[in-house]
Amino acid sequence: MPETRPIAQKATISENFRLKKADVEKLVNIWKIEKNLGAAADLLNFSHIEEFKDLLIEPAQFLTSADYDLPKVLKDLALSIVKTEVPALQKSDSQEGLLNSFRQESSNLKKRLIIDPKNSIALIDLARLYAAQGQNEKAREAVLKAVYLKPNHRFILRSAARFFVHNKQSDEAEFILAKSGSTNVDPWLMATHISLETILGKTPKLLKKANLIIKAKSINPIHLSELASSIATFEAFRGDIKSAKRNFNSALIAPNDNSLAQAIWAAQKFSMQINIKDEWLLSPFSHEARYYQFITNAEFEAAITEAREWFLDEPYTLRPLRAAIYLACVLGNYEDAERIARQALKFEKQDIELQNNLIYALAAQSKIEQAVSMLEEIVKVEKNVLGFNGGHTLANWGMIQFKLSNFEEGEKFYKLAISQYEKDGNFLAKSQAAAYMARESVFSKNPNSERILRETLSILKIHPSKLATKILEMSKLIDRKEEKLEDLTRNWHYDEKRKLLILEKSRLK
């Protein structure tokens, strides 16, 4: 999970903001002349900036009152601006309530498609609902039909790519994007294609062209934000942090929710210093970005709220559920973590990260037999697929060994996990694994806990992490006040014969 040194630094609204204001004024003038769907949608790109909200009310009202088959994200964004009631889907708290909402909305869409079977937007929305219910084959059929009907449509192609990535079929998503004639000329589709090739471990074919487009600065920064972000992410993964920072700064000239979340996530993962303006986090659909920001600052209660809202906003992806499970474990809410993990695994039974989170929650509740049984299966899968065990698996085995008072084995496997994370360049996870090693060592009453804690603190000096530090503080391992209080009572004992509390000065050092 993401965490590292703090990256959010308050910045004044200066040149970039003036640029945005000029863009908005230009789009408002277009809106006054051409009151249509495209002009209204373009204006709503600035909904995350509070100062522009009043200018967006009229186009938002137009979108909510007009008879359009709007993408759900655009529809909900317009509703939030005009302060209309939030749809029932987002208000429902329980899993069963969500599923009932998905079923009802699916039924309505299927009725609409009987009348208008070539409605590609409705097909994409239906696919989203199928995916949220775990009906991936039906979702796939709806996505492919939508792509067949609109093979060059930006929204359709980006939605299709998102579905296939969620379904662990990034290669199919890349094929669909590469096949479209629009991908070579549309910066939004170009961004998606570069991201897909990064996921697949390829050098993006359109990288050179994309860089030239960004350097030319001939296109509105709004339309280049995700392109710059996708290039920056590729550069970060190949180790070119300097270029990655430059491109992330380009992406943040006029960020949208996706590029903002990507920038915060990457800054945490690769320990990059990036300025994040508070105003960017005000968008009602910036739950993912706010989650990463709260995690950065170790504000766990706020982060878990954003993870929940993120899931309600994107019920077809498991990432917010993974985030909620992880946070529940950090906060010690192991029963909640187990419950959420089991629910999530109904949709994605083979997800190793989810399984590892469930193993941790089980082991923390001393359900060792269940945890070991699950871990045995993960070890087999990782051996067959990866040829080695991942850091999370190794750390979980270390935790279980500590629980069983096998102290040497526990330390050994935690340190193997730490080495694996270091080898992967994931220093965030390395710091966290070290913090958990110290915590579990103390909880298991390992006589070597003091040495392990010193080693952990040495790691945190090299790779500072608010999250790892918070884990130690919550475990009362580095709370100086607690240590001083303990020192005050350490040298007292009760003399049974004299019936007195005695301070033995001889014990003082």
Buried (B, 14 or more C-beta within 10 A) or exposed (E): BBBBBBBBEEBEEEEBBEBBBEBBEEBBEBBEEEEEBEBBBBBBBBBBBEEBBEBBEBBBBBBBEEEBBBBBBBBBBBBBBBEEEEBEBBEBEEEEEBBBBBEEBBEBBEEBBEEEEEBBBBBBBBBBBBBBBBBBEBBBBBBBBBBEBBBBBBBBBBBBBBBBBBBEBBEBBBEBBBEBEBBEEBBBBBBBBBBBBBBEEEEBBBBEEBBEBBEEEEEBBBBBBBBBBBBBBBBBBEEBBEBBBBBBBBBBBBBBBBBBBBBBBBBBBBBBEBBBBEBBBBBBBBBBBBBBBBBBBBBBEBBBBBBBBBBBBBBBBBBBBBBBBBBBBBBEBBEBBBBBBEEBBEBBEEBBBBBBBBBBBBBBBEBEEBBBEBBEEBBEBBEEEEEEBBBBBBBBBBBBBBBBEBBEBBBBBBBBBBBBBBEEBBBBBBBBBBBBBBBBBBBBEBEEBEEBBEBBBEBBEEBBBBBBBBBBBBBEBBEEEEEEEEEEEEBEEEEEEEEEEEEEEEEEE
